[in-house]
Amino acid sequence: MLISIGTRSIPKVTAITRAFSRYPELWLENDDKIEYIIMPKEIRNDEKSGQDKDNFSGVSCNPMSLEETITGAKNRAKNAFEYAEERCRHM
């Protein structure tokens, strides 16, 4: 199973990996392992802060509304999926 993670936040990455490790029935039927892809720094620039726009999510680094938070999450998920898809093509 390939899991593409659209963040470089250590607590978020840890939570995702722990969650999947606790439910092996989600991935053991098809594969014997999980491979995680974490966005490279050159794609996901974590140097920005505050109201600076994050190119990966398309919203400010600190969203100020629920709508902006949801839009950023959707954009990160879409971009993480596309990154994993592209990476799989080159394997």
Sequence and secondary structure as in RCSB ss.txt:
>XXXX:A:sequence
MLISIGTRSIPKVTAITRAFSRYPELWLENDDKIEYIIMPKEIRNDEKSGQDKDNFSGVSCNPMSLEETITGAKN
RAKNAFEYAEERCRHM
>XXXX:A:secstr
 EEEE    HHHHHHHHHHHHT GGGTTTT S  EEEE  TTTS TT  TTSB TTTSSBSS  SHHHHHHHHHH
HHHHHHHHHHHHHHT 
